Amino acid sequence: MLFQGRFDRARRLQRRQRGLDAEEGTGEESFEEPFVPERPEERIELERGDLFAMLVAALYTVFLPAFGVLALVVALAWLFFFR
């Protein structure tokens, strides 16, 4: 999991605050612990075609609503001037 270390730290803090954990401490030091991934060299590898798929998804997300708003403005302008 991408945020496994932070998730584990948050769960330990919850258990300490509720008194469910036998560990000593107030739980405040949990926030001070730096996040160190198990394997820093580990990163998400993109497969072939992933970049193209992300680009197409971004274009659909940005340009489709923009064209919709533009079409609505043109339709309203047409109705206002020519009807």
Secondary structure as GFF3:
##gff-version 3
##sequence-region A 1 83
A	DSSP	alpha_helix	4	18	.	.	.	ID=ss1
A	DSSP	alpha_helix	29	32	.	.	.	ID=ss2
A	DSSP	alpha_helix	50	82	.	.	.	ID=ss3
###
